[in-house]
Amino acid sequence: MKIAFTINGNLQTVDIEDGNTPLLWVIRDMLDLKGTKFGCGKAACGACTIMVENEEVRSCSYAVKFAEGKKITTIEGLGTPENPHPVQQAWIEEVVPQCGYCQPGFMMATAALLEKVPNPTDEDIDQNIINICRCATYYRMRKAIHRAAELKNNSNS
Amino acid sequence: MKKTSIAYLIPILMITGILIASNFKKPPKYISVSSNDFVKESSSDENYKKMMDVLVSPRCINCHPNDNIPKQGDDGHPHYFGMSRGDNNLGYQATKCTTCHQSENNDYSGVPGAPEWSLAPASMMWEGLSRKEIAESMLDPERNGGRNHEELMHHLTEHALVLWAWEPGVRADGTPRKLPPVPLDEYIKAVKEWFEDGAIIPAK
């Protein structure tokens, strides 16, 4: 079956036998966008988090057939090295990553949160950012999330 | 020496005698019982029981929590990752039910899904209630979303999220989730008949 969607601003059509294939594998193996990571494969860790129509989604539990006609954003489409997204900029400033494997998922979840809650409280962060980081960079991430909100709000004003 | 041997033999012979005697009981007496001697449940009560067997099963109760926290599994443990009802029964502002749950089960990840995946509204909290209390809550328009009997019957027998209970998919390890204890067609028949009979909640 053929499935067409927009990913990071580019229209893509994939021809795939099983429409139930997780979107994660299409993104990584067919479209060669390796920023989105496989962690647990059961929507528990959040390493595979992307945005579909600006909504946070775990791509390991999202069948590719549901992507038809949708607008998808992965970490590669969030910003550029020259013009990073406020979340990426804040992550750099706060030197958040350690091993880095889970960080794209956290950054996508944060970007999705800031779309809904421009000034998240610590409680908002606790409730919405439920990904898992084995390096336990949570403390630095919390600071970066508040900084990202500040940067985003300043860029909008 | 001879006396000692006999002394040993006496208790052995006594025990053997008791055991033999116990195998030759008199034939048991059977008492004839007429069908009138049984208190037969009404068909409405039987239908009520079948319906409630389903409604108290984990596939239903897990999404009718009494603490705003969805439950998971056959043991009804709190949903992992601190997920909660949120403002609209769909989770938090960005991390929602649909972050992981789509409109159908995902057999690759073992994440269950169905159309309109969400918690039942807080007024429909069934967790911890008795069968009678659940039925009373279900029939109370102030707690059931203002539904009359006809609307309730349709909800209970046709809503995709309710019917998901009989197609709950597989867990992450590939093993199937447990089904409700009554087959779907039997459940639908029981619910419809119970409402047709006036939706009477048995006193006991």
Interface residues (C-beta under 8 A of the other chain):
Chain A: N20 T21 P22 G41 K42 A43 A44 T49 E55 E56 V57 R58 C60 S61 Y62 A63 F66 A109 A112 L113 E115 K116 V117 D124 D126 Q127 N128 I129 I130
Chain B: Y80 F81 G82 M83 S84 Y92 Q93 A94 T95 K96 T98 T99 C100 H101 Q102 S103 E104 N106 D107 Y108 S109 G110 V111 A172
